[in-house]
């Protein structure tokens, strides 16, 4: 489905469900270089639980138009407008974000808290520094940036092809999703992560779930736990042996954690 925001066409899916003005709403936000498709399993699950679900492609990613937005706060402001347009009744929203999407969720929860009821941060770190070697390769549209992002996102088990999704190879799926992004998209996203400044952000007061992978090399578990420790209402779910690509490496455990947090 598509809507217009400021003249830009934004694509989103509903988990094959139907929006209901009286139901709870969940917004899923993807990570750097990815799109809505990483949320297929959780979006369908929550849609079948009767929630209104929106898994969005940020501008310039996936099937959405426009150039990539250059900062986390601009992405959050875009999604605040998205929520307002699709949720005119003003129902509060749970925002679930992975990696870069977790920063967008954080910014939404801190700066647009009148619209948000709770947030879930998957594979997060605040701040979220990115190495110069990865940024430089991404700026040059060098395939090495895809290789580094993809390989570093997977645990040792995830790199050998093991998957809880029958017939899927996690490493190859991650590579193809990143290759699908247009030139400059991965660099823009990684730079936005690297430049995100939480110092001027209002204090986060919303209930929060932080999911960390104990084998995460991109956003180490210790960084996610530190985020939770600095929030007023946060709980942590730790995934043993899991890398940054938790949505593909441990889809069932992630879904269990999200279900307990969102539905209870």
C-alpha positions as CSV (number, residue, x, y, z in Angstrom):
1,X,0.0,0.0,0.0
2,X,1.1,3.6,-0.6
3,X,0.4,7.1,0.8
4,X,1.7,10.5,0.0
5,X,3.8,12.4,2.5
6,X,4.8,15.9,1.4
7,X,4.6,14.8,-2.2
8,X,6.7,11.7,-1.7
9,X,5.0,8.2,-2.1
10,X,5.7,6.0,0.9
11,X,5.1,2.2,0.7
12,X,4.0,0.1,3.6
13,X,2.4,-3.3,4.3
14,X,-0.2,-4.3,6.8
15,X,0.8,-7.9,7.5
16,X,-2.2,-8.9,5.3
17,X,-4.4,-7.5,8.0
18,X,-6.9,-4.7,8.0
19,X,-6.6,-1.4,9.9
20,X,-9.2,-0.8,12.6
21,X,-9.5,2.6,14.2
22,X,-10.3,0.9,17.6
23,X,-7.3,-1.5,17.6
24,X,-3.8,-1.1,18.9
25,X,-1.3,-0.1,16.3
26,X,2.2,-1.4,15.7
27,X,4.8,0.3,13.5
28,X,7.8,-1.6,12.3
29,X,11.0,0.2,11.2
30,X,13.8,-1.5,9.3
31,X,17.5,-1.2,9.6
32,X,20.2,0.4,7.4
33,X,20.0,-0.7,3.7
34,X,16.9,-2.9,4.3
35,X,13.2,-2.6,3.8
36,X,9.8,-3.7,5.2
37,X,10.3,-7.3,4.1
38,X,12.5,-8.1,7.2
39,X,9.2,-7.8,9.2
40,X,7.1,-10.3,7.3
41,X,6.8,-12.8,10.2
42,X,6.1,-10.4,13.1
43,X,3.8,-8.2,11.0
44,X,1.6,-11.1,9.9
45,X,1.6,-12.5,13.5
46,X,0.3,-9.2,15.1
47,X,-2.1,-8.6,12.2
48,X,-3.7,-12.0,13.0
49,X,-3.9,-11.0,16.7
50,X,-6.2,-8.1,15.6
51,X,-3.7,-5.3,15.8
52,X,-3.3,-2.7,13.0
53,X,0.2,-3.2,11.6
54,X,2.3,-1.0,9.4
55,X,5.7,-2.2,8.2
56,X,7.1,0.8,6.3
57,X,9.8,1.5,3.7
58,X,11.5,4.7,4.7
59,X,11.9,7.2,1.9
60,X,14.4,6.1,-0.7
61,X,14.3,2.5,0.5
62,X,12.4,-0.5,-0.9
63,X,9.3,0.7,-2.8
64,X,9.2,4.2,-1.4
65,X,10.1,7.2,-3.4
66,X,12.4,10.1,-2.7
67,X,16.0,10.4,-1.6
68,X,17.1,8.7,1.6
69,X,16.5,11.0,4.6
70,X,19.9,12.1,6.0
71,X,19.3,11.9,9.7
72,X,17.6,9.7,12.3
73,X,15.5,12.7,13.5
74,X,14.3,13.4,10.0
75,X,13.2,9.7,9.6
76,X,11.4,9.9,13.0
77,X,9.6,13.1,11.9
78,X,8.6,11.5,8.6
79,X,7.1,8.6,10.5
80,X,5.4,10.9,13.0
81,X,3.6,12.4,9.9
82,X,3.0,8.8,8.6
83,X,1.3,7.9,12.0
84,X,-0.8,11.1,11.9
85,X,-2.1,10.4,8.4
86,X,-2.9,6.7,8.9
87,X,-4.1,7.1,12.5
88,X,-6.4,10.1,12.6
89,X,-8.1,8.8,15.6
90,X,-5.0,9.3,17.7
91,X,-4.5,5.8,19.0
92,X,-1.1,5.5,20.5
93,X,1.4,3.4,18.7
94,X,4.0,0.8,19.6
95,X,7.1,1.3,17.5
96,X,9.5,-1.6,16.9
97,X,12.8,-0.9,15.3
98,X,15.9,-2.9,14.4
99,X,19.4,-1.5,14.2
100,X,19.0,1.9,12.5
101,X,15.3,1.5,13.0
102,X,15.9,1.3,16.8
103,X,17.4,4.8,16.7
104,X,14.3,6.0,14.7
105,X,12.1,4.4,17.3
106,X,14.1,6.0,20.1
107,X,13.8,9.4,18.5
108,X,10.1,8.9,18.0
109,X,9.5,7.9,21.6
110,X,11.5,10.8,23.0
111,X,10.4,13.5,20.6
112,X,6.9,12.5,19.7
113,X,5.8,10.7,22.9
114,X,2.3,12.0,22.6
115,X,1.8,9.6,19.6
116,X,3.8,6.6,21.1
117,X,2.8,4.2,23.9
118,X,5.9,1.9,24.0
119,X,9.0,1.1,22.0
120,X,11.0,-2.0,21.2
121,X,14.7,-1.6,20.4
122,X,16.3,-4.6,18.6
123,X,20.1,-4.7,18.1
124,X,20.5,-1.2,19.4
125,X,23.3,1.0,20.6
126,X,22.9,4.7,21.6
127,X,25.1,6.2,20.2
128,X,25.7,3.8,17.2
129,X,29.2,4.4,15.9
130,X,30.2,3.1,12.5
131,X,33.8,2.3,11.5
132,X,35.5,4.5,9.0
133,X,36.4,1.5,6.8
134,X,32.7,0.6,6.5
135,X,31.6,4.2,5.9
136,X,34.3,4.9,3.3
137,X,33.4,1.7,1.4
138,X,29.7,2.5,1.5
139,X,30.4,6.1,0.3
140,X,32.2,4.6,-2.8
141,X,29.3,2.2,-3.4
142,X,31.9,-0.6,-3.0
143,X,30.4,-4.0,-2.7
144,X,32.8,-4.5,0.2
145,X,30.5,-2.4,2.3
146,X,27.7,-4.9,1.7
147,X,30.0,-7.8,2.5
148,X,31.2,-6.2,5.7
149,X,27.7,-5.2,6.9
150,X,26.3,-8.7,6.1
151,X,29.2,-10.8,7.5
152,X,29.5,-8.7,10.7
153,X,25.8,-8.9,11.2
154,X,25.8,-12.7,11.5
155,X,27.0,-15.0,14.3
156,X,29.4,-17.8,13.5
157,X,26.5,-20.1,13.3
158,X,24.5,-17.7,11.1
159,X,27.4,-17.5,8.6
160,X,27.3,-21.2,7.8
161,X,23.8,-21.1,6.4
162,X,21.8,-22.5,9.4
163,X,18.3,-20.9,9.6
164,X,15.2,-21.4,11.6
165,X,13.3,-20.4,8.4
166,X,13.0,-23.6,6.3
167,X,14.7,-23.3,2.9
168,X,16.5,-20.0,3.7
169,X,20.1,-19.1,3.9
170,X,20.5,-16.2,6.3
171,X,23.8,-14.9,4.8
172,X,22.6,-15.0,1.2
173,X,19.2,-13.4,2.1
174,X,21.0,-10.5,3.9
175,X,23.3,-10.0,1.0
176,X,20.5,-9.8,-1.6
177,X,18.5,-7.4,0.5
178,X,21.5,-5.0,0.8
179,X,22.2,-5.4,-2.9
180,X,18.7,-4.4,-3.7
181,X,19.2,-0.9,-2.2
182,X,20.0,1.9,-4.6
183,X,23.5,3.5,-4.8
184,X,24.1,5.7,-1.8
185,X,21.4,4.3,0.4
186,X,23.6,2.2,2.7
187,X,26.0,5.0,3.1
188,X,23.3,7.5,3.9
189,X,21.8,5.1,6.5
190,X,25.2,4.3,8.1
191,X,26.2,7.9,8.3
192,X,22.8,8.8,9.9
193,X,23.5,6.1,12.5
194,X,27.1,7.3,13.1
195,X,25.9,11.0,13.5
196,X,22.9,10.3,15.8
197,X,23.3,12.5,18.9
198,X,21.3,11.5,21.9
199,X,22.8,14.3,24.0
200,X,20.0,16.8,23.1
201,X,17.2,14.3,23.1
202,X,14.4,14.6,25.7
203,X,14.5,12.0,28.4
204,X,12.9,8.7,27.4
205,X,10.0,7.8,29.7
206,X,8.1,5.2,27.8
207,X,8.0,1.4,28.5
208,X,10.7,-0.2,26.4
209,X,11.9,-3.6,25.4
210,X,15.6,-4.0,24.4
211,X,16.5,-7.2,22.6
212,X,20.2,-8.0,22.4
213,X,22.2,-10.7,20.7
214,X,25.0,-12.1,22.8
215,X,27.1,-12.6,19.7
216,X,26.3,-9.3,18.1
217,X,29.4,-7.7,16.5
218,X,27.6,-4.6,15.1
219,X,25.8,-3.4,18.3
220,X,27.3,-5.5,21.1
221,X,25.0,-6.8,23.8
222,X,26.7,-4.6,26.4
223,X,25.7,-1.5,24.4
224,X,22.1,-2.6,24.3
225,X,22.1,-3.4,28.0
226,X,23.6,0.1,28.7
227,X,20.7,1.7,26.7
228,X,18.2,-0.2,28.9
229,X,20.0,0.8,32.1
230,X,19.6,4.4,31.2
231,X,15.9,4.3,30.5
232,X,13.3,4.7,33.1
233,X,11.1,1.7,32.1
234,X,13.1,-0.9,30.2
235,X,13.3,-4.7,30.2
236,X,16.0,-6.7,28.4
237,X,15.7,-9.9,26.4
238,X,19.1,-11.6,25.7
239,X,19.5,-14.1,22.8
240,X,22.3,-16.5,23.5
241,X,24.7,-17.0,20.5
242,X,22.7,-14.6,18.3
243,X,24.2,-12.0,16.0
244,X,22.9,-8.6,14.9
245,X,20.7,-10.3,12.2
246,X,18.4,-11.5,14.9
247,X,15.2,-11.3,12.8
248,X,16.6,-14.0,10.5
249,X,18.8,-15.9,13.0
250,X,16.3,-16.2,15.8
251,X,12.9,-15.2,14.4
252,X,10.8,-17.3,16.9
253,X,12.6,-16.0,20.0
254,X,12.3,-12.4,18.8
255,X,8.6,-12.9,18.1
256,X,8.0,-14.5,21.5
257,X,9.7,-11.5,23.2
258,X,7.7,-9.0,21.1
259,X,4.5,-10.8,21.8
260,X,5.0,-10.7,25.5
261,X,5.8,-7.0,25.5
262,X,3.2,-5.8,23.0
263,X,0.2,-8.0,23.9
264,X,0.5,-7.9,27.7
